Amino acid sequence: MYGRLDVNRALLQGVSEGVRQMKGAYAVCVPHPYLAQAQSMLQGTNVSWGAQNLSQFEEGAYTGEVAPGMLVDFACSYVIIGHSERRALYGESDGIVAQKFAAAQKVGLTPILCVGETLVERESGVTEEVVARQLDAVLDFSGVDALSRAVVAYEPVWAIGTGRTASPDQAQAVHAFIRQRVGARDAKVAENLCTLYGGSVKAANAAELFAMPDIDGGLVGGASLLVDDFVAICRAAQ
């Protein structure tokens, strides 16, 4: 929950110019009030845009919510689904996350599905159990083929905004587990699945994380607010 029109303008311009010559897929997911600004500034660039959340309902008496179709009106490509802060602070259950995932795909948006464990869960040795539960909720609701039109982001909750980062080996182990879990249902979908790491990704650690065989990119938080850092992370993804 950051941003102002003037700050956004400099950030969006800097990012779009910084990655202009780079290959790969880049996107920024902005707070809902700034979708029009993102659309205006990023159309025609190689940076896509999207939202940080949506409602699972198409329309109705849900004051304050944002419908999937509203995001389509602003030509969004992506929407983040099930971010750990939505789960922890706003009570989004696995079931609600699965409904939001399906609602996004119904209108042609690409969901970025977030999964990950808390520090207590990691220290209790149930990381895979937690990630499996979160993944299975979506797989059971939408089917494994739906993941061929989605992105999965592993975000260890204990590493978000804390300065702590999962080691490359720790991150790789969970990414490999995600691919294995999907592969148990469909090997081809698993092979082509795009998985991102999202736990305090910085310019200093991005290259080492992205070098892991099952980590395809990053879901960048705080560092995305700094043009030079974000562009450096994008460069590392090259």
C-alpha positions as CSV (number, residue, x, y, z in Angstrom):
1,M,0.0,0.0,0.0
2,Y,2.4,2.6,-1.3
3,G,2.3,5.3,-4.0
4,R,1.3,8.8,-5.0
5,L,0.7,10.1,-8.5
6,D,4.0,12.0,-8.7
7,V,6.1,9.2,-7.1
8,N,4.4,6.6,-9.3
9,R,5.2,8.7,-12.4
10,A,8.9,8.7,-11.7
11,L,8.9,5.0,-10.8
12,L,6.9,3.8,-13.8
13,Q,9.0,5.8,-16.2
14,G,12.2,4.7,-14.7
15,V,11.3,1.0,-14.7
16,S,9.9,1.1,-18.3
17,E,13.1,2.8,-19.5
18,G,15.3,0.6,-17.5
19,V,14.0,-2.7,-18.9
20,R,13.3,-1.5,-22.4
21,Q,16.2,-3.4,-24.0
22,M,15.7,-6.5,-21.8
23,K,14.1,-9.8,-22.8
24,G,11.7,-11.5,-20.5
25,A,8.4,-10.7,-18.8
26,Y,8.0,-7.8,-16.5
27,A,4.9,-6.5,-14.7
28,V,4.0,-4.1,-12.0
29,C,0.9,-4.7,-9.8
30,V,-0.3,-1.3,-8.4
31,P,-3.0,-0.3,-5.9
32,H,-6.4,-0.1,-7.6
33,P,-6.6,3.8,-7.7
34,Y,-3.5,3.9,-9.8
35,L,-4.5,1.4,-12.5
36,A,-5.4,4.2,-15.0
37,Q,-2.0,5.8,-14.5
38,A,-0.2,2.5,-15.0
39,Q,-2.2,1.8,-18.1
40,S,-1.5,5.3,-19.5
41,M,2.2,5.2,-18.9
42,L,3.0,1.6,-19.7
43,Q,1.0,0.8,-22.8
44,G,3.4,0.4,-25.7
45,T,6.2,-0.6,-23.4
46,N,7.5,-4.1,-22.5
47,V,6.1,-3.8,-19.0
48,S,2.7,-5.2,-18.2
49,W,0.5,-4.1,-15.3
50,G,-2.0,-5.6,-13.0
51,A,-3.6,-5.4,-9.6
52,Q,-2.8,-6.6,-6.1
53,N,-6.2,-8.2,-5.4
54,L,-9.8,-8.6,-6.7
55,S,-13.1,-9.8,-5.5
56,Q,-14.3,-13.4,-6.1
57,F,-17.7,-12.0,-7.1
58,E,-18.6,-10.6,-10.6
59,E,-20.7,-7.7,-9.1
60,G,-23.2,-7.0,-6.4
61,A,-23.7,-5.5,-3.0
62,Y,-20.0,-5.8,-1.9
63,T,-19.2,-2.2,-1.2
64,G,-15.5,-1.4,-1.3
65,E,-14.6,-4.5,-3.4
66,V,-13.1,-4.5,-6.9
67,A,-14.7,-6.8,-9.5
68,P,-12.6,-8.8,-12.0
69,G,-14.2,-7.1,-14.9
70,M,-13.2,-3.7,-13.5
71,L,-9.5,-4.8,-13.8
72,V,-10.2,-5.8,-17.4
73,D,-11.5,-2.3,-18.1
74,F,-8.0,-1.0,-17.4
75,A,-6.4,-3.7,-19.6
76,C,-4.7,-5.5,-16.7
77,S,-2.8,-8.6,-17.6
78,Y,-2.1,-9.9,-14.0
79,V,-3.6,-10.0,-10.5
80,I,-1.9,-11.2,-7.3
81,I,-4.0,-13.8,-5.6
82,G,-3.7,-15.0,-2.0
83,H,-0.8,-12.8,-0.9
84,S,0.3,-13.7,2.6
85,E,-0.9,-10.3,3.9
86,R,-4.3,-10.9,2.4
87,R,-4.4,-14.3,4.1
88,A,-3.1,-13.1,7.5
89,L,-4.6,-9.7,7.9
90,Y,-7.9,-10.1,6.0
91,G,-8.8,-13.7,6.7
92,E,-8.6,-15.0,3.1
93,S,-9.0,-18.7,3.4
94,D,-7.7,-21.3,0.9
95,G,-11.2,-21.6,-0.3
96,I,-11.6,-17.8,-1.0
97,V,-8.2,-17.8,-2.7
98,A,-9.3,-20.6,-5.0
99,Q,-12.5,-18.7,-5.8
100,K,-10.5,-15.5,-6.6
101,F,-8.1,-17.5,-8.8
102,A,-11.0,-18.9,-10.8
103,A,-12.7,-15.4,-11.0
104,A,-9.5,-13.9,-12.4
105,Q,-9.1,-16.6,-15.1
106,K,-12.8,-16.3,-16.1
107,V,-12.2,-12.8,-17.4
108,G,-8.8,-13.6,-19.0
109,L,-6.5,-12.3,-16.2
110,T,-3.4,-14.3,-15.3
111,P,-3.4,-15.0,-11.6
112,I,-0.1,-14.8,-9.6
113,L,-0.9,-17.3,-6.9
114,C,1.0,-16.8,-3.7
115,V,1.8,-19.7,-1.4
116,G,4.1,-20.0,1.6
117,E,4.6,-20.8,5.3
118,T,5.0,-18.7,8.4
119,L,8.1,-18.9,10.6
120,V,6.2,-21.1,13.2
121,E,5.2,-23.5,10.4
122,R,8.7,-23.7,9.0
123,E,10.2,-24.4,12.4
124,S,7.6,-27.0,13.0
125,G,8.7,-28.8,9.8
126,V,5.3,-28.5,8.0
127,T,6.4,-26.2,5.1
128,E,5.5,-28.8,2.4
129,E,2.2,-29.6,4.1
130,V,1.2,-25.9,4.2
131,V,2.2,-25.3,0.6
132,A,0.5,-28.5,-0.6
133,R,-2.7,-27.4,1.1
134,Q,-2.7,-24.0,-0.5
135,L,-1.9,-25.4,-3.9
136,D,-4.4,-28.2,-3.7
137,A,-7.2,-25.8,-2.9
138,V,-6.7,-24.2,-6.3
139,L,-6.0,-27.4,-8.1
140,D,-9.1,-29.1,-6.7
141,F,-11.3,-26.1,-7.6
142,S,-10.0,-25.2,-11.0
143,G,-8.2,-28.3,-12.2
144,V,-4.5,-28.7,-13.0
145,D,-4.8,-27.3,-16.5
146,A,-5.6,-23.9,-15.0
147,L,-2.0,-23.6,-13.8
148,S,-0.9,-23.5,-17.5
149,R,-2.5,-20.0,-17.5
150,A,-1.1,-18.8,-14.2
151,V,2.0,-18.1,-12.2
152,V,2.9,-19.5,-8.8
153,A,4.9,-17.4,-6.3
154,Y,6.5,-19.0,-3.3
155,E,6.7,-16.3,-0.6
156,P,8.0,-17.6,2.8
157,V,6.0,-15.3,5.2
158,W,9.0,-15.2,7.6
159,A,11.1,-13.6,4.9
160,I,8.8,-10.8,3.8
161,G,9.8,-7.3,4.9
162,T,11.9,-8.8,7.7
163,G,15.3,-8.5,5.9
164,R,15.6,-12.3,6.2
165,T,15.7,-14.3,3.0
166,A,15.4,-18.0,2.3
167,S,18.8,-19.3,1.2
168,P,18.9,-20.2,-2.5
169,D,18.8,-23.9,-1.5
170,Q,15.8,-23.4,0.9
171,A,13.9,-21.6,-1.8
172,Q,14.8,-24.1,-4.5
173,A,13.7,-27.0,-2.3
174,V,10.2,-25.5,-2.1
175,H,10.0,-24.5,-5.7
176,A,11.0,-28.1,-6.6
177,F,8.3,-29.4,-4.3
178,I,5.7,-27.1,-6.0
179,R,6.7,-28.5,-9.4
180,Q,6.6,-32.0,-8.1
181,R,3.1,-31.5,-6.5
182,V,1.7,-30.2,-9.8
183,G,3.5,-32.9,-11.7
184,A,1.7,-35.6,-9.8
185,R,-1.4,-34.4,-11.6
186,D,0.1,-33.4,-15.0
187,A,3.8,-33.6,-15.9
188,K,3.5,-31.2,-18.8
189,V,1.8,-28.5,-16.9
190,A,4.5,-28.8,-14.2
191,E,7.3,-28.7,-16.6
192,N,6.1,-25.4,-18.1
193,L,4.9,-23.9,-14.8
194,C,6.4,-20.4,-14.1
195,T,7.3,-20.2,-10.4
196,L,8.6,-17.0,-8.8
197,Y,10.4,-16.4,-5.5
198,G,9.0,-13.7,-3.3
199,G,10.7,-13.2,0.0
200,S,12.9,-10.1,0.4
201,V,14.3,-10.3,-3.2
202,K,17.0,-7.6,-3.5
203,A,19.5,-6.6,-6.1
204,A,22.2,-8.2,-4.0
205,N,20.6,-11.7,-3.8
206,A,18.6,-11.9,-7.0
207,A,21.1,-13.5,-9.3
208,E,21.9,-16.2,-6.8
209,L,18.2,-17.0,-6.3
210,F,17.4,-16.9,-10.0
211,A,20.3,-19.3,-10.7
212,M,18.4,-22.1,-9.0
213,P,16.8,-24.5,-11.6
214,D,13.2,-24.2,-10.5
215,I,13.1,-20.4,-9.8
216,D,12.0,-18.6,-12.9
217,G,11.9,-15.0,-11.5
218,G,10.8,-12.9,-8.6
219,L,7.8,-11.4,-6.9
220,V,9.4,-8.2,-5.7
221,G,8.1,-6.2,-2.7
222,G,10.0,-3.4,-1.1
223,A,12.8,-3.3,-3.7
224,S,10.2,-2.6,-6.4
225,L,9.7,0.9,-5.0
226,L,13.3,1.8,-5.9
227,V,14.0,2.2,-9.6
228,D,17.6,1.2,-9.6
229,D,17.1,-1.8,-7.3
230,F,14.1,-3.1,-9.3
231,V,15.9,-2.7,-12.7
232,A,18.9,-4.5,-11.2
233,I,16.7,-7.4,-10.2
234,C,15.3,-7.5,-13.7
235,R,18.8,-7.5,-15.1
236,A,19.7,-10.4,-12.8
237,A,16.8,-12.3,-14.3
238,Q,18.5,-12.1,-17.7
